[in-house]
Amino acid sequence: MPDYDVIVIGAGLGGLTSGALCSHRGRKTLVLEQGDLVGGCCSTFEKDGYHFDVGASVVEVIGSIVNAMADMGVEVGEVMDLIPCDPIYDYILKDGTRFQFPVSVEETTEVIKKVAPQDAAAWPGFAAYMKEFIAIATDAVFGSPMVTFADVARMFVKHPALLKFGPLFTGSYQDVIFHWFKTEAMRQTAAYQSFYAGLPPELAGGTYALLGYSEHEGVWYPRGGMIKIPEAFQRVGERHGMEVRTGCRVVQVIIREGRVAGVILDDGTEITAPLVISNINAMTLYLDLIGEQYMPRLTRVGIKSYRPSMSVPMVYLGVDYEPELEAHHTLVTLPMEEMDEYWWNVYEKGRLPDRMFGLVCWPTESDPALAPEGHHVVNLILTPGPYRLEGTDWDSEKEALIDRSIQFFTEKAMPGLADHVKIAEISTPLDYERKLLHPEGAIYGLSEETTASLCFRPSARSKFIEGLYLTGASTHPGGGVPAAVASGRIAADLIDRYE
């Protein structure tokens, strides 16, 4: 008799969501996590009294979280305290212009009238258009498994109103933003957010342009750090018997007669189950934990054709003063064309970043308890960095990058920062690979080009191994907190349908 009904590999958001749902539905479920903490990129670690978020810095578009919790009879407010973040951003443009966008669409219109008057009339129309799209897409896109092209077709049949938004599916992120806004100021406010899809503006899909509005439906920070989101799913799952083991690395998925039979840990322990949910990178799953001998030839070619998503260095600072910031997020941005040029001439060529732009995260503005009294936490999400560097490596560049980052943001965003740093840590693409086992430090699983999205992404239900299901950033709907949770719900629902 199997040890468990379901084994989940990885305690990221997708794994914990699917595991909790399976437990709630009566399946004996074990979640195995190789690290010491749950959450993966959506986690929080402590150092000398400062609490730093590993990667994810806020949560928005929370419908997938609300829906997953509701499936288990839980309201989000019962299991996590989400603090509203308003204003959304404090923008610092290339020329030094600085202003904030509040959550309110109407108040944002007033700001735009001052900084980009030519686009003030376009903004309400853009907001209304994206609001309608989000209302449909939350269920249509986040709720569909996208296992085959037929699923994509069914999505449009079930939600014909999506046809109105054809330009979002056929154009690039940059195309959509340039269509709506004509001033450089407004275009710069949206330039960086394409990297939330792991791609520069001219490569990211047009649907990601919804980010320019979705943040105006609310942005939240969980009290206690980003780890509180995965911990909430863990607690709810444990109420129904889900077991979570940390420090347990899976090195092999057992396949017998075309079906999963369990897993083997790095210490040789064998744990059996007729169902396995993988919350790790799909390339790692198929090529390393399963092996090419179990894969059809075309599938082997397909899996090897995927590219890991981008990575990005992140600097974590504990400071002994209150920085001169105006919002939870401060965005130091550039024109879209310069971000595109950076991607092709620096990132894709494996060069050490030669310029800086990025996101300043100030979590203690929302939750002062994350640092010692009178101190603050500042996290710097830097310019995307290639995994392989020409002529050097990330380990050799760490200290210089910390110093350069502190100096840049001191001059650009936070006067006095360099004089008040008490602790400085850094995560590079190599660190993400070592600590989180993300291939090449990929923070969004697989690159999200059009040819690797929707039904072209690794299927949430394996097409050639019975009992194997996938969740997390490398399957549909992709990377990011709400998408990862949605993928966990999709996997659990598919198990109910087929098992």
C-alpha positions as CSV (number, residue, x, y, z in Angstrom):
1,M,0.0,0.0,0.0
2,P,1.4,3.5,-0.9
3,D,2.7,5.7,1.9
4,Y,0.6,8.7,0.7
5,D,-2.0,9.5,-1.9
6,V,-0.1,12.5,-3.1
7,I,3.5,13.6,-2.9
8,V,4.3,17.2,-3.7
9,I,7.9,18.1,-4.7
10,G,8.6,21.6,-3.5
11,A,6.9,23.9,-1.0
12,G,6.6,26.9,-3.2
13,L,3.2,28.6,-3.6
14,G,2.0,26.3,-6.3
15,G,3.0,23.2,-4.4
16,L,1.5,24.3,-1.1
17,T,-1.7,25.4,-2.8
18,S,-2.2,22.1,-4.6
19,G,-1.2,20.2,-1.6
20,A,-3.6,22.0,0.7
21,L,-6.4,21.5,-1.8
22,C,-5.7,17.8,-2.2
23,S,-5.7,17.4,1.6
24,H,-8.9,19.3,2.0
25,R,-10.5,17.0,-0.6
26,G,-9.5,13.9,1.4
27,R,-6.2,12.8,-0.1
28,K,-3.3,12.0,2.3
29,T,-0.7,14.5,1.1
30,L,3.1,14.9,1.8
31,V,4.9,18.1,0.7
32,L,8.7,17.7,0.4
33,E,10.9,20.9,0.5
34,Q,14.6,20.8,0.0
35,G,15.2,24.1,1.8
36,D,14.7,25.2,5.4
37,L,11.9,27.6,4.5
38,V,8.7,27.3,2.6
39,G,7.7,29.7,-0.2
40,G,10.6,29.6,-2.7
41,C,10.9,33.1,-4.1
42,C,7.9,34.1,-2.0
43,S,9.7,33.8,1.3
44,T,11.4,35.8,4.1
45,F,14.6,35.2,5.9
46,E,16.0,36.8,9.1
47,K,19.5,38.2,9.7
48,D,20.5,40.1,12.8
49,G,17.0,41.1,13.6
50,Y,16.2,42.3,10.0
51,H,13.7,40.3,8.0
52,F,14.3,40.3,4.2
53,D,12.0,39.0,1.5
54,V,13.8,36.6,-0.8
55,G,12.2,37.8,-4.1
56,A,8.5,38.7,-4.3
57,S,7.8,42.0,-2.6
58,V,4.0,42.6,-2.7
59,V,0.9,40.8,-3.9
60,E,-1.7,42.1,-6.3
61,V,-4.5,40.5,-8.4
62,I,-5.4,38.5,-5.4
63,G,-8.4,36.7,-6.9
64,S,-6.5,33.5,-7.3
65,I,-5.6,33.5,-3.6
66,V,-9.2,34.4,-2.6
67,N,-10.6,31.6,-4.8
68,A,-8.1,28.9,-3.6
69,M,-8.8,29.7,0.0
70,A,-12.6,29.8,-0.6
71,D,-12.3,26.3,-2.1
72,M,-11.2,25.3,1.4
73,G,-13.9,27.3,3.2
74,V,-11.5,30.0,4.3
75,E,-11.5,33.7,3.9
76,V,-8.1,35.3,3.2
77,G,-8.4,37.7,6.2
78,E,-8.6,34.7,8.6
79,V,-5.2,33.4,7.7
80,M,-3.1,36.5,6.7
81,D,-3.1,40.2,7.4
82,L,-2.7,42.0,4.1
83,I,-1.6,45.7,4.5
84,P,-2.7,48.0,1.7
85,C,0.2,49.8,-0.1
86,D,-0.8,53.3,-1.2
87,P,0.8,55.0,-3.2
88,I,1.6,52.2,-5.5
89,Y,4.9,53.6,-6.8
90,D,7.2,56.6,-6.3
91,Y,8.6,57.0,-9.8
92,I,12.0,58.5,-10.5
93,L,12.3,59.0,-14.3
94,K,15.6,59.2,-16.2
95,D,15.6,63.0,-16.0
96,G,15.1,63.0,-12.3
97,T,11.4,63.9,-12.4
98,R,9.7,62.3,-9.3
99,F,6.1,61.7,-8.6
100,Q,3.7,59.1,-7.0
101,F,0.8,57.2,-8.4
102,P,-1.9,56.5,-5.8
103,V,-4.2,53.5,-5.9
104,S,-7.2,55.7,-6.8
105,V,-7.7,55.9,-10.6
106,E,-9.3,59.4,-10.2
107,E,-6.4,60.7,-8.1
108,T,-3.9,59.2,-10.6
109,T,-5.6,61.2,-13.3
110,E,-4.9,64.4,-11.4
111,V,-1.2,63.4,-11.1
112,I,-1.0,62.7,-14.9
113,K,-2.5,66.1,-15.6
114,K,0.6,67.6,-14.0
115,V,3.4,65.3,-15.3
116,A,2.0,64.1,-18.6
117,P,-1.0,66.3,-19.6
118,Q,-1.2,64.9,-23.1
119,D,-2.1,61.5,-21.7
120,A,-4.5,62.6,-19.0
121,A,-7.5,61.9,-21.3
122,A,-6.2,58.5,-22.3
123,W,-5.6,57.2,-18.8
124,P,-9.3,56.7,-17.7
125,G,-10.0,54.8,-21.0
126,F,-7.0,52.6,-20.5
127,A,-8.0,51.9,-16.9
128,A,-11.6,51.0,-17.9
129,Y,-10.3,48.7,-20.7
130,M,-7.9,46.8,-18.5
131,K,-10.5,46.6,-15.6
132,E,-12.9,44.8,-18.0
133,F,-10.1,42.5,-19.2
134,I,-9.0,41.5,-15.7
135,A,-12.6,40.8,-14.7
136,I,-12.8,38.2,-17.5
137,A,-9.2,37.0,-17.6
138,T,-9.0,36.2,-13.8
139,D,-11.4,33.2,-14.4
140,A,-10.7,32.6,-18.1
141,V,-6.9,32.5,-18.1
142,F,-6.1,31.7,-14.4
143,G,-8.9,29.2,-14.3
144,S,-8.1,27.2,-17.4
145,P,-5.6,24.3,-17.4
146,M,-4.3,25.1,-20.9
147,V,-3.2,21.5,-21.4
148,T,-3.9,21.5,-25.1
149,F,-4.7,24.1,-27.8
150,A,-8.3,22.9,-27.5
151,D,-8.3,24.5,-24.0
152,V,-7.3,27.8,-25.5
153,A,-10.1,27.5,-28.0
154,R,-12.6,26.6,-25.3
155,M,-11.5,29.6,-23.3
156,F,-12.5,32.0,-26.1
157,V,-15.8,30.0,-26.7
158,K,-16.7,30.2,-23.0
159,H,-15.6,33.8,-22.7
160,P,-16.3,35.4,-26.1
161,A,-15.8,38.9,-24.6
162,L,-12.1,38.1,-24.7
163,L,-12.1,38.6,-28.5
164,K,-12.5,42.3,-27.8
165,F,-9.0,42.2,-26.3
166,G,-7.3,40.7,-29.4
167,P,-4.5,43.4,-29.4
168,L,-3.4,42.1,-26.0
169,F,-2.9,38.6,-27.3
170,T,-1.3,39.6,-30.6
171,G,0.8,42.6,-29.7
172,S,3.8,43.1,-27.4
173,Y,3.7,44.8,-24.0
174,Q,5.4,47.8,-25.7
175,D,2.9,47.9,-28.5
176,V,0.0,48.2,-26.1
177,I,1.6,50.9,-23.9
178,F,2.7,52.9,-27.0
179,H,-0.9,52.6,-28.4
180,W,-2.4,54.1,-25.3
181,F,0.2,56.6,-24.2
182,K,2.2,59.2,-26.2
183,T,4.3,61.0,-23.6
184,E,7.7,59.8,-22.5
185,A,6.8,60.3,-18.8
186,M,3.8,57.9,-19.0
187,R,5.7,55.3,-21.1
188,Q,8.5,55.3,-18.5
189,T,6.0,54.7,-15.7
190,A,5.2,51.4,-17.4
191,A,8.6,50.5,-18.8
192,Y,10.1,48.3,-15.9
193,Q,6.9,46.3,-15.3
194,S,7.5,44.1,-18.4
195,F,10.3,42.5,-16.4
196,Y,7.6,41.1,-14.1
197,A,7.0,38.8,-17.1
198,G,10.8,38.2,-17.2
199,L,11.2,40.0,-20.6
200,P,11.9,43.5,-21.9
201,P,9.0,45.6,-23.2
202,E,9.3,44.7,-26.8
203,L,9.3,40.9,-26.0
204,A,6.8,40.6,-23.2
205,G,3.3,39.7,-24.2
206,G,0.7,42.4,-24.5
207,T,-1.5,40.8,-21.8
208,Y,1.0,41.9,-19.2
209,A,0.1,45.5,-20.0
210,L,-2.7,44.9,-17.5
211,L,-0.2,45.6,-14.8
212,G,-0.4,49.3,-15.6
213,Y,-3.9,49.1,-14.2
214,S,-4.2,46.0,-12.0
215,E,-2.1,47.7,-9.3
216,H,-4.9,50.3,-9.0
217,E,-7.2,47.5,-7.9
218,G,-5.0,47.1,-4.9
219,V,-1.5,46.2,-3.8
220,W,-0.9,44.5,-0.5
221,Y,2.0,43.5,1.8
222,P,1.5,40.6,4.2
223,R,2.3,41.5,7.8
224,G,5.3,39.5,8.8
225,G,6.8,39.3,5.4
226,M,6.0,37.6,2.1
227,I,6.5,34.2,3.7
228,K,3.2,34.7,5.4
229,I,1.4,33.9,2.1
230,P,2.8,30.4,1.7
231,E,2.7,29.8,5.4
232,A,-1.1,30.5,5.3
233,F,-1.6,27.8,2.7
234,Q,0.6,25.5,4.8
235,R,-1.5,26.0,7.9
236,V,-4.8,25.5,6.1
237,G,-3.5,22.3,4.5
238,E,-2.2,21.0,7.8
239,R,-5.7,21.4,9.3
240,H,-6.7,18.7,6.9
241,G,-3.7,16.5,7.5
242,M,-1.2,17.7,5.0
243,E,2.3,17.0,6.1
244,V,5.2,19.3,5.2
245,R,8.8,18.2,5.5
246,T,11.7,20.7,5.0
247,G,15.3,19.7,4.4
248,C,14.2,16.9,2.1
249,R,15.5,16.9,-1.4
250,V,13.9,14.7,-4.0
251,V,16.4,13.3,-6.5
252,Q,14.3,10.9,-8.4
253,V,10.7,10.4,-9.4
254,I,9.9,6.6,-9.5
255,I,8.2,5.5,-12.7
256,R,6.8,2.0,-13.1
257,E,4.9,0.9,-16.2
258,G,4.3,4.4,-17.4
259,R,3.0,5.7,-14.1
260,V,4.5,7.5,-11.1
261,A,5.0,5.4,-8.0
262,G,6.7,7.8,-5.6
263,V,10.0,9.6,-5.1
264,I,13.5,8.9,-3.8
265,L,15.3,11.4,-1.5
266,D,18.9,12.3,-1.6
267,D,19.6,10.1,1.4
268,G,18.1,7.1,-0.4
269,T,14.7,7.1,1.3
270,E,11.9,5.9,-0.9
271,I,8.4,7.3,-0.4
272,T,5.6,5.9,-2.4
273,A,2.4,7.5,-3.8
274,P,0.3,7.0,-7.0
275,L,0.2,10.8,-7.6
276,V,3.1,13.2,-7.7
277,I,2.8,17.0,-8.1
278,S,6.0,18.7,-9.1
279,N,6.5,22.3,-8.0
280,I,10.0,22.5,-9.3
281,N,11.3,23.7,-12.7
282,A,9.8,21.5,-15.4
283,M,13.2,21.1,-17.1
284,T,14.8,19.8,-13.9
285,L,11.8,17.5,-13.3
286,Y,11.9,15.8,-16.7
287,L,15.6,15.8,-17.5
288,D,17.0,15.1,-14.0
289,L,14.4,13.6,-11.8
290,I,12.7,11.5,-14.4
291,G,15.1,11.0,-17.2
292,E,15.0,11.0,-21.0
293,Q,14.4,7.3,-21.2
294,Y,10.8,7.9,-20.1
295,M,10.1,10.7,-22.5
296,P,8.9,10.5,-26.2
297,R,11.4,11.8,-28.7
298,L,9.5,14.9,-29.6
299,T,8.9,15.7,-25.9
300,R,12.7,15.5,-25.2
301,V,13.2,18.0,-28.0
302,G,10.5,20.2,-26.7
303,I,11.7,20.2,-23.1
304,K,15.2,21.0,-24.2
305,S,14.0,23.9,-26.3
306,Y,12.7,25.9,-23.4
307,R,14.9,28.6,-21.9
308,P,15.1,29.4,-18.2
309,S,13.5,32.7,-17.4
310,M,15.6,35.8,-16.6
311,S,17.3,36.2,-13.2
312,V,18.0,39.4,-11.3
313,P,20.4,40.3,-8.5
314,M,18.9,41.5,-5.3
315,V,20.5,43.4,-2.5
316,Y,19.1,43.3,1.0
317,L,20.0,46.2,3.3
318,G,19.4,46.8,7.1
319,V,19.7,50.5,7.9
320,D,19.7,52.5,11.1
321,Y,17.7,55.5,9.8
322,E,14.4,56.2,8.1
323,P,15.1,56.5,4.3
324,E,13.7,59.4,2.4
325,L,11.2,57.3,0.5
326,E,7.5,58.0,-0.3
327,A,6.1,54.5,-0.9
328,H,6.6,50.8,-0.4
329,H,7.9,50.7,-3.9
330,T,10.2,53.3,-5.5
331,L,10.8,52.7,-9.2
332,V,14.0,54.1,-10.8
333,T,13.1,53.7,-14.5
334,L,14.3,54.4,-18.0
335,P,12.7,54.8,-21.5
336,M,11.4,51.5,-22.9
337,E,13.8,51.7,-25.8
338,E,16.8,51.8,-23.5
339,M,15.5,48.8,-21.6
340,D,15.1,46.9,-24.9
341,E,18.6,47.9,-25.9
342,Y,20.0,46.8,-22.5
343,W,18.4,43.4,-23.0
344,W,20.0,42.8,-26.4
345,N,23.4,44.4,-25.9
346,V,24.1,43.5,-22.3
347,Y,21.9,40.8,-20.9
348,E,21.8,38.5,-23.9
349,K,25.5,38.9,-24.5
350,G,26.3,37.9,-20.9
351,R,27.8,41.1,-19.9
352,L,28.0,42.5,-16.4
353,P,25.2,45.2,-16.1
354,D,26.7,48.5,-17.2
355,R,23.8,50.7,-15.9
356,M,21.2,50.6,-13.2
357,F,17.5,50.8,-13.0
358,G,15.2,48.8,-10.8
359,L,12.9,48.6,-7.8
360,V,13.5,49.9,-4.2
361,C,11.3,47.9,-1.8
362,W,10.7,49.4,1.7
363,P,8.8,46.7,3.6
364,T,9.2,48.4,7.0
365,E,7.1,51.3,5.7
366,S,4.2,48.8,5.8
367,D,5.4,46.6,8.8
368,P,7.9,48.3,11.1
369,A,8.3,45.0,13.1
370,L,10.5,43.6,10.3
371,A,13.5,45.5,11.7
372,P,14.9,46.4,15.1
373,E,13.2,49.5,16.6
374,G,14.3,52.7,14.8
375,H,15.8,50.7,11.9
376,H,14.5,49.8,8.5
377,V,14.8,47.2,5.8
378,V,15.4,48.2,2.2
379,N,15.5,45.7,-0.6
380,L,17.0,46.6,-4.0
381,I,15.7,44.6,-7.0
382,L,18.4,45.4,-9.5
383,T,18.8,45.4,-13.3
384,P,18.2,41.9,-14.8
385,G,21.5,40.0,-14.7
386,P,22.6,37.1,-17.1
387,Y,23.5,33.8,-15.5
388,R,26.8,33.5,-17.3
389,L,29.0,36.6,-17.3
390,E,31.6,37.4,-19.9
391,G,35.1,37.3,-18.4
392,T,34.0,37.0,-14.8
393,D,31.5,35.4,-12.5
394,W,28.9,36.5,-9.9
395,D,30.8,35.3,-6.9
396,S,33.7,37.6,-7.9
397,E,31.5,40.6,-8.4
398,K,29.3,40.4,-5.3
399,E,31.0,43.0,-3.1
400,A,31.5,45.5,-5.9
401,L,27.9,45.1,-6.9
402,I,26.7,45.8,-3.4
403,D,28.9,48.9,-3.2
404,R,27.8,50.1,-6.6
405,S,24.1,49.6,-5.9
406,I,24.3,51.4,-2.6
407,Q,26.1,54.3,-4.2
408,F,23.6,54.5,-7.1
409,F,20.5,54.5,-5.0
410,T,22.0,56.9,-2.5
411,E,22.4,59.4,-5.3
412,K,19.2,58.6,-7.2
413,A,16.6,57.8,-4.5
414,M,17.8,57.8,-0.9
415,P,20.1,60.6,0.3
416,G,22.4,59.4,3.1
417,L,21.8,55.7,2.5
418,A,25.5,54.9,2.2
419,D,26.2,56.2,5.7
420,H,23.5,54.2,7.4
421,V,23.9,50.6,6.2
422,K,24.4,48.2,9.1
423,I,24.0,45.0,7.1
424,A,24.2,44.1,3.4
425,E,23.4,40.8,1.8
426,I,23.0,39.9,-1.8
427,S,21.4,37.2,-4.0
428,T,22.8,36.7,-7.5
429,P,21.7,34.3,-10.2
430,L,24.2,31.8,-8.8
431,D,22.7,32.1,-5.3
432,Y,19.2,31.5,-6.5
433,E,20.4,28.4,-8.3
434,R,22.3,27.1,-5.2
435,K,19.7,27.9,-2.6
436,L,16.4,27.5,-4.4
437,L,17.6,25.0,-7.1
438,H,16.3,27.3,-9.8
439,P,18.2,26.5,-13.0
440,E,20.4,29.5,-14.0
441,G,18.8,31.4,-11.2
442,A,15.5,31.6,-13.1
443,I,13.0,33.5,-11.0
444,Y,10.0,32.9,-13.3
445,G,10.6,29.2,-14.1
446,L,10.8,29.3,-17.9
447,S,11.0,32.3,-20.2
448,E,7.6,33.5,-21.1
449,E,7.9,34.2,-24.8
450,T,4.7,33.6,-26.9
451,T,6.1,30.2,-27.9
452,A,6.3,29.2,-24.2
453,S,3.0,30.5,-22.9
454,L,-0.5,29.1,-22.5
455,C,-0.7,25.6,-24.0
456,F,2.9,25.8,-25.2
457,R,4.1,25.7,-21.6
458,P,4.7,22.3,-19.9
459,S,1.3,20.8,-19.3
460,A,-0.1,20.8,-15.8
461,R,-1.0,17.2,-16.4
462,S,1.8,15.1,-18.0
463,K,0.8,13.8,-21.4
464,F,3.0,10.7,-21.2
465,I,3.4,9.7,-17.5
466,E,0.2,8.8,-15.6
467,G,-0.3,10.3,-12.2
468,L,2.2,13.2,-12.8
469,Y,1.1,16.8,-12.4
470,L,2.9,20.1,-12.6
471,T,2.5,23.3,-10.8
472,G,4.5,26.5,-10.2
473,A,6.2,29.1,-12.4
474,S,7.2,26.8,-15.3
475,T,3.7,25.7,-16.1
476,H,0.6,27.8,-17.0
477,P,-0.1,30.6,-16.1
478,G,3.5,31.4,-15.4
479,G,5.5,33.2,-12.7
480,G,4.5,35.6,-9.9
481,V,2.5,35.1,-6.7
482,P,-1.1,35.1,-8.2
483,A,-0.1,32.9,-11.1
484,A,1.7,30.4,-8.9
485,V,-1.3,30.0,-6.7
486,A,-3.6,29.7,-9.7
487,S,-1.3,26.9,-11.0
488,G,-1.7,25.0,-7.8
489,R,-5.5,25.2,-8.0
490,I,-5.4,24.0,-11.6
491,A,-3.3,21.0,-10.7
492,A,-5.6,20.0,-7.8
493,D,-8.6,20.4,-10.0
494,L,-7.1,18.2,-12.7
495,I,-6.4,15.5,-10.2
496,D,-10.0,15.5,-9.2
497,R,-11.1,15.3,-12.8
498,Y,-8.8,12.5,-13.9
499,E,-7.9,10.5,-10.7
